[in-house]
Amino acid sequence: MFNRCVIFNTTDFSFHGHPDPLTCPEGRTRKSLAMYYYTNGRPAEEISGDHSTLFKARPGEEIASARAPRSLRSLVKDCVPPVAVRWSRRLRGLPTG
């Protein structure tokens, strides 16, 4: 619906995301703004241990391999600026090309 706002907490146990491809009318696009804040520590009932993204199938759905979590190495490569990657490789004596 037009001009709506959704605010919610994300914890180790909250489900959130956009599981189905978005279909907009011709000439319209979805606008999204996400903001996060971090705190020092969490209540014990919100902690489930270290993990990466956990994908959960909906009833009657199988999760395709394309939706499986990527390796940590590829995630870091996508998130770290190229100049930092080259600098790190130089420090380790690896080719930077």
Secondary structure in CASP SS format (residue, H / E / C, confidence):
PFRMAT SS
TARGET T0000
AUTHOR 0000-0000-0000
METHOD secondary structure of the structure
MODEL  1
M C 1.00
F C 1.00
N C 1.00
R C 1.00
C C 1.00
V C 1.00
I C 1.00
F C 1.00
N C 1.00
T C 1.00
T C 1.00
D C 1.00
F C 1.00
S C 1.00
F C 1.00
H C 1.00
G C 1.00
H C 1.00
P C 1.00
D C 1.00
P C 1.00
L C 1.00
T C 1.00
C C 1.00
P C 1.00
E C 1.00
G C 1.00
R C 1.00
T C 1.00
R C 1.00
K C 1.00
S C 1.00
L C 1.00
A C 1.00
M C 1.00
Y C 1.00
Y C 1.00
Y C 1.00
T C 1.00
N C 1.00
G C 1.00
R C 1.00
P C 1.00
A H 1.00
E H 1.00
E H 1.00
I C 1.00
S C 1.00
G C 1.00
D C 1.00
H C 1.00
S C 1.00
T C 1.00
L C 1.00
F C 1.00
K C 1.00
A C 1.00
R C 1.00
P C 1.00
G C 1.00
E C 1.00
E C 1.00
I C 1.00
A C 1.00
S H 1.00
A H 1.00
R H 1.00
A C 1.00
P C 1.00
R C 1.00
S C 1.00
L H 1.00
R H 1.00
S H 1.00
L H 1.00
V H 1.00
K H 1.00
D H 1.00
C H 1.00
V C 1.00
P C 1.00
P H 1.00
V H 1.00
A H 1.00
V H 1.00
R H 1.00
W H 1.00
S H 1.00
R H 1.00
R H 1.00
L H 1.00
R C 1.00
G C 1.00
L C 1.00
P C 1.00
T C 1.00
G C 1.00
END
